[in-house]
């Protein structure tokens, strides 16, 4: 089982500066965790932090921060996942419960309910449905086939 934890103190502190405590309605990091853990969700906490970090990543890439559509944000989250995790992106997201683009939408709408993101009246959860196939967009994960493992074993032999 693959485990990647983004709850490192430095990462959460960076995220806190961007997303927590900015005006009324925003939760402190501890309040955010309490709220998140009180919800019945199929997604791991790392998935929520990933989406918040993905928004930060996306906004920094834009010339000027602006509202993103569900389609734009789903595509940006794929790019962000590839940036962070390379060939393991699909596997890491799956470990957190994210297997389809609609999962990004469910997380975004949870964050909207928690007051950590906002939406426009024309926005909908359906904007995140079937934007792309994860295998096509993120690859099918790293190939740990017997041939590759055998090659790694041959190449790792120590010189005599």
Backbone bond lengths (Angstrom), bond angles and torsions (degrees), N, CA, C in turn:
res aa  C-N    CA-C-N  psi(-1)  N-CA   C-N-CA  omega(-1)  CA-C   N-CA-C  phi
1 X - - - 1.451 - - 1.532 109.02 -
2 X 1.310 116.92 133.84 1.460 122.34 -179.12 1.525 108.49 -87.42
3 X 1.307 117.47 133.09 1.465 122.06 176.94 1.520 108.56 -128.41
4 X 1.303 116.56 118.52 1.454 121.74 173.50 1.516 106.43 -125.14
5 X 1.277 116.82 125.67 1.457 121.04 -177.70 1.518 110.11 -114.47
6 X 1.322 116.20 123.10 1.456 120.16 177.40 1.524 111.02 -99.18
7 X 1.323 117.26 11.01 1.447 120.16 -177.58 1.514 112.05 -87.15
8 X 1.318 116.51 27.30 1.455 119.38 175.12 1.520 108.25 -65.33
9 X 1.286 116.53 147.45 1.461 121.23 -174.99 1.524 111.73 -56.28
10 X 1.332 117.19 -44.33 1.465 120.69 -177.99 1.529 111.12 -63.37
11 X 1.341 117.00 -44.47 1.454 121.34 179.96 1.517 110.55 -61.99
12 X 1.323 116.21 -46.95 1.456 119.54 -178.37 1.524 110.84 -66.12
13 X 1.323 117.37 -35.50 1.468 120.40 178.02 1.521 110.19 -64.78
14 X 1.343 117.55 -43.83 1.466 120.44 177.24 1.518 110.25 -60.52
15 X 1.315 116.01 -44.13 1.455 121.19 179.99 1.523 110.08 -63.75
16 X 1.319 116.48 -40.35 1.462 120.85 -179.50 1.522 111.09 -59.31
17 X 1.312 117.36 -41.95 1.454 120.65 -179.11 1.521 111.30 -62.11
18 X 1.329 116.06 -35.38 1.458 119.98 -177.23 1.529 112.68 -82.69
19 X 1.329 117.53 -36.61 1.453 119.00 -167.10 1.517 116.33 -117.96
20 X 1.299 118.32 -21.92 1.458 119.07 -175.24 1.523 110.68 -106.37
21 X 1.300 115.22 142.38 1.454 120.40 173.88 1.514 114.44 78.28
22 X 1.327 117.71 16.10 1.465 120.21 178.62 1.525 108.56 -97.65
23 X 1.264 116.11 81.53 1.459 119.89 175.39 1.515 113.01 88.29
24 X 1.317 114.51 176.99 1.455 121.33 -177.10 1.521 110.75 -62.51
25 X 1.310 115.96 141.43 1.452 120.67 175.14 1.518 114.12 95.52
26 X 1.315 118.28 -21.82 1.460 119.84 179.62 1.517 109.41 -81.28
27 X 1.314 115.69 141.21 1.452 121.77 -177.22 1.520 111.17 -93.07
28 X 1.306 116.15 150.44 1.464 120.09 171.36 1.528 106.90 -70.79
29 X 1.330 118.82 163.41 1.466 119.47 178.38 1.524 113.56 -55.17
30 X 1.329 117.87 -42.23 1.469 119.21 -179.73 1.530 110.67 -68.60
31 X 1.339 117.75 -40.12 1.468 120.61 176.89 1.524 110.66 -63.71
32 X 1.326 116.29 -39.37 1.463 121.48 178.33 1.530 109.86 -59.44
33 X 1.326 116.90 -47.59 1.462 120.56 -179.16 1.522 111.24 -64.41
34 X 1.328 117.84 -41.99 1.465 120.41 178.26 1.522 110.36 -61.01
35 X 1.325 116.10 -45.59 1.468 121.12 179.62 1.525 110.57 -62.60
36 X 1.304 116.16 -46.29 1.459 121.01 -178.23 1.523 111.08 -63.11
37 X 1.313 116.81 -46.02 1.458 120.64 -177.96 1.525 112.32 -70.79
38 X 1.328 118.24 -19.83 1.468 120.92 177.91 1.533 111.41 -80.26
39 X 1.306 117.76 -14.70 1.462 121.79 -179.19 1.522 110.75 -85.13
40 X 1.309 115.00 146.80 1.466 119.37 172.55 1.526 106.17 -87.34
41 X 1.303 115.64 110.10 1.451 119.53 -177.38 1.518 109.29 -140.39
42 X 1.307 116.22 149.68 1.464 120.48 177.49 1.524 110.98 -86.98
43 X 1.326 115.88 -6.06 1.464 120.35 -176.14 1.522 110.69 -97.61
44 X 1.303 115.48 142.63 1.458 120.76 177.19 1.526 110.00 -75.55
45 X 1.327 117.96 156.07 1.471 120.19 179.79 1.527 112.87 -55.61
46 X 1.328 117.50 -33.82 1.462 120.51 179.06 1.523 112.08 -58.53
47 X 1.330 117.05 -31.36 1.465 120.78 179.54 1.533 110.66 -64.24
48 X 1.326 115.92 -39.50 1.467 120.09 179.66 1.527 111.09 -68.29
49 X 1.317 115.58 -42.45 1.464 119.05 178.26 1.527 109.72 -65.01
50 X 1.341 116.99 -39.82 1.462 120.88 177.74 1.532 110.71 -58.08
51 X 1.323 117.20 -45.26 1.471 120.62 -179.37 1.526 110.29 -64.87
52 X 1.326 118.11 -42.79 1.466 119.76 177.00 1.529 111.20 -63.15
53 X 1.334 116.25 -43.41 1.462 119.58 177.73 1.527 110.23 -65.35
54 X 1.330 116.52 -35.72 1.468 120.89 177.54 1.519 112.06 -62.03
55 X 1.327 116.47 -37.34 1.469 119.34 176.73 1.520 110.17 -66.67
56 X 1.313 116.45 -43.17 1.467 120.84 177.63 1.533 110.20 -60.29
57 X 1.321 116.77 -46.60 1.470 123.41 178.75 1.532 110.47 -57.62
58 X 1.331 115.66 -46.19 1.463 120.87 -177.74 1.516 111.38 -66.35
59 X 1.324 117.04 -47.04 1.454 120.08 -178.07 1.529 111.75 -62.47
60 X 1.330 117.19 -35.16 1.469 120.13 177.68 1.521 111.94 -68.74
61 X 1.339 117.41 -26.31 1.464 121.49 179.52 1.532 112.28 -78.10
62 X 1.323 116.63 -21.37 1.464 121.02 -179.13 1.522 110.29 -80.83
63 X 1.324 115.93 150.67 1.471 119.81 176.06 1.521 110.17 -61.24
64 X 1.327 115.11 -40.16 1.459 121.29 -178.36 1.532 107.44 -141.49
65 X 1.332 118.46 128.90 1.466 119.63 179.97 1.523 111.40 -55.33
66 X 1.336 115.46 141.31 1.466 120.67 -179.96 1.519 109.73 -156.20
67 X 1.306 115.23 171.46 1.459 121.56 176.30 1.533 108.99 -69.26
68 X 1.323 116.35 141.27 1.463 121.56 177.18 1.520 109.73 -111.98
69 X 1.315 116.42 143.30 1.465 119.36 172.86 1.524 108.22 -76.52
70 X 1.300 116.38 165.05 1.455 120.57 176.56 1.521 111.74 -58.52
71 X 1.336 116.08 -40.71 1.464 120.11 179.55 1.532 111.16 -63.59
72 X 1.323 116.17 -45.39 1.467 120.06 179.75 1.526 110.81 -62.29
73 X 1.320 115.68 -43.84 1.458 118.88 -176.50 1.528 110.89 -69.11
74 X 1.329 117.93 -39.03 1.471 120.61 178.13 1.527 110.53 -61.46
75 X 1.317 117.31 -41.55 1.473 120.40 178.52 1.533 110.60 -67.38
76 X 1.315 116.44 -39.65 1.452 120.13 178.54 1.525 111.24 -65.51
77 X 1.330 117.56 -37.62 1.460 120.39 178.25 1.528 111.42 -64.99
78 X 1.327 117.20 -34.13 1.471 119.83 175.30 1.518 110.05 -64.38
79 X 1.329 116.58 -44.65 1.471 120.47 178.88 1.521 110.35 -62.77
80 X 1.319 116.77 -40.84 1.462 121.54 179.22 1.534 110.72 -63.91
81 X 1.327 116.53 -42.79 1.468 120.55 178.35 1.531 110.98 -62.68
82 X 1.331 116.68 -42.98 1.477 119.60 177.41 1.521 110.64 -63.52
83 X 1.331 116.21 -38.69 1.468 121.56 179.08 1.536 110.74 -61.73
84 X 1.325 116.58 -44.68 1.462 121.01 -176.68 1.525 113.44 -78.63
85 X 1.332 116.15 -42.42 1.460 119.46 -167.28 1.525 115.27 -119.18
86 X 1.320 117.63 -1.90 1.459 120.72 176.64 1.517 112.31 54.13
87 X 1.334 116.00 -130.89 1.465 121.93 -176.32 1.528 112.76 -65.00
88 X 1.313 117.66 -16.15 1.471 121.13 -179.99 1.531 112.96 -93.02
89 X 1.327 117.99 2.46 1.471 121.14 -174.44 1.523 112.59 -53.55
90 X 1.319 117.18 -49.90 1.462 119.99 -178.18 1.526 110.62 -62.21
91 X 1.322 117.52 -40.65 1.464 121.55 -178.91 1.531 111.85 -67.35
92 X 1.322 116.61 -40.83 1.465 120.55 178.85 1.528 110.04 -63.59
93 X 1.336 116.61 -48.45 1.468 119.67 179.45 1.523 111.13 -60.89
94 X 1.326 117.27 -41.46 1.468 120.78 179.26 1.531 110.88 -62.42
95 X 1.318 116.66 -38.35 1.469 120.59 177.90 1.532 110.97 -60.31
96 X 1.319 116.21 -30.57 1.471 121.09 179.62 1.524 112.62 -88.67
97 X 1.353 117.53 -2.12 1.463 121.70 179.52 1.514 114.41 99.60
98 X 1.318 118.26 3.31 1.468 122.05 -178.33 1.524 108.66 -97.41
99 X 1.346 116.01 111.56 1.458 120.47 -176.87 1.523 112.82 -126.17
100 X 1.322 116.46 -14.27 1.467 122.37 179.86 1.520 108.02 -142.63
101 X 1.321 116.09 162.19 1.465 119.10 -179.07 1.527 112.31 -64.33
102 X 1.325 117.96 -28.01 1.463 119.29 177.69 1.530 110.85 -63.49
103 X 1.333 117.14 -25.72 1.468 119.77 176.17 1.523 110.62 -63.01
104 X 1.331 117.27 -39.07 1.467 119.83 174.12 1.525 109.61 -58.35
105 X 1.323 116.42 -42.63 1.464 120.76 179.56 1.520 112.36 -61.50
106 X 1.322 116.96 -43.83 1.470 119.97 178.49 1.528 110.96 -60.99
107 X 1.321 116.63 -40.56 1.468 120.14 178.93 1.523 110.51 -66.87
108 X 1.333 116.87 -45.27 1.471 120.95 178.27 1.526 110.02 -58.06
109 X 1.334 117.39 -45.39 1.464 119.28 -178.10 1.526 112.02 -70.42
110 X 1.327 118.41 -30.24 1.471 119.74 170.50 1.523 109.84 -62.54
111 X 1.331 116.25 -43.86 1.472 120.53 -179.97 1.529 111.16 -66.27
112 X 1.319 117.50 -33.06 1.465 121.16 175.40 1.535 109.29 -64.90
113 X 1.344 115.99 -45.91 1.478 120.12 178.35 1.521 111.50 -60.84
114 X 1.334 116.48 -32.18 1.464 120.96 179.86 1.526 111.91 -82.76
115 X 1.337 117.15 -3.47 1.455 121.17 179.21 1.520 113.99 80.72
116 X 1.335 117.86 15.34 1.459 121.06 -177.20 1.529 113.09 -97.01
117 X 1.308 116.84 -12.48 1.464 122.69 174.61 1.524 106.21 -140.06
118 X 1.312 115.23 168.61 1.464 118.67 178.78 1.526 109.26 -131.18
119 X 1.319 114.98 166.96 1.459 120.54 178.57 1.513 109.47 -140.34
120 X 1.307 114.52 162.53 1.464 121.39 174.51 1.527 108.42 -98.22
121 X 1.341 117.19 160.21 1.474 119.73 -178.84 1.536 113.07 -56.49
122 X 1.311 117.44 -32.23 1.472 120.42 -177.93 1.532 112.74 -81.01
123 X 1.324 118.23 -8.14 1.463 121.67 179.50 1.520 110.56 -76.10
124 X 1.325 115.20 148.57 1.453 121.32 -178.84 1.516 109.95 -147.56
125 X 1.319 115.99 152.36 1.451 120.93 173.66 1.527 110.30 -56.81
126 X 1.306 116.56 -35.25 1.473 121.47 -179.08 1.527 112.55 -63.01
127 X 1.329 117.75 -18.49 1.466 120.78 177.54 1.524 111.38 -62.59
128 X 1.331 117.45 -17.40 1.461 122.30 -178.52 1.537 112.61 -98.10
129 X 1.323 117.59 -4.36 1.472 120.11 -172.83 1.534 111.82 -77.65
130 X 1.341 114.77 128.22 1.478 122.72 171.63 1.525 113.95 52.59
131 X 1.322 117.38 44.69 1.462 121.37 177.98 1.523 109.81 -71.39
132 X 1.304 116.60 -39.12 1.467 122.06 176.51 1.516 108.72 -158.19
133 X 1.310 115.18 163.52 1.456 122.47 174.31 1.528 108.03 -88.24
134 X 1.314 117.50 131.25 1.465 120.39 -176.32 1.527 112.08 -61.07
135 X 1.331 117.94 -37.81 1.472 119.40 177.99 1.522 110.97 -61.33
136 X 1.330 116.77 -42.31 1.472 120.63 -179.68 1.524 111.51 -69.39
137 X 1.311 116.81 -43.70 1.468 121.24 -173.51 1.527 113.25 -81.18
138 X 1.328 116.38 -37.81 1.460 120.07 -173.95 1.528 112.92 -113.31
139 X 1.296 116.83 -0.61 1.456 119.30 -176.61 1.508 109.78 80.11
140 X 1.292 115.72 173.20 1.463 119.49 -176.69 1.522 111.78 -98.18
141 X 1.310 116.95 22.74 1.456 120.26 178.88 1.514 111.05 90.18
142 X 1.286 114.87 178.21 1.459 119.77 -179.42 1.515 109.19 -78.71
143 X 1.313 116.94 135.51 1.456 123.23 -177.88 1.526 109.88 -84.64
144 X 1.338 115.38 103.07 1.462 120.10 179.12 1.526 109.85 -96.17
145 X 1.333 116.04 40.91 1.462 119.42 -178.19 1.522 110.97 -65.48
146 X 1.312 114.71 162.13 1.465 120.77 -178.73 1.527 111.63 -58.04
147 X 1.347 116.94 -35.47 1.464 119.52 -179.13 1.530 111.23 -64.68
148 X 1.303 117.12 -41.79 1.467 120.81 -179.86 1.522 109.88 -68.56
149 X 1.339 116.83 -44.99 1.459 119.59 179.33 1.524 111.17 -62.44
150 X 1.327 116.65 -39.21 1.463 119.99 177.78 1.525 110.09 -63.60
151 X 1.338 116.46 -40.49 1.463 120.66 178.37 1.518 111.49 -63.98
152 X 1.317 116.96 -38.90 1.461 120.29 177.76 1.521 110.26 -64.66
153 X 1.317 116.54 -40.49 1.462 119.99 179.27 1.525 111.28 -64.06
154 X 1.330 116.64 -43.41 1.462 120.35 179.42 1.513 110.96 -63.50
155 X 1.339 116.85 -41.22 1.469 120.84 -177.07 1.512 113.28 -76.05
156 X 1.322 117.69 -16.74 1.474 118.87 -176.78 1.525 112.71 -95.76
157 X 1.333 117.88 3.74 1.466 119.56 178.61 1.517 109.77 -63.39
158 X 1.288 114.54 135.46 1.465 121.00 -179.52 1.531 110.05 -77.04
159 X 1.334 117.89 141.06 1.467 120.08 176.29 1.524 109.74 -64.28
160 X 1.315 114.92 146.55 1.469 119.30 -178.52 1.503 111.48 -83.22
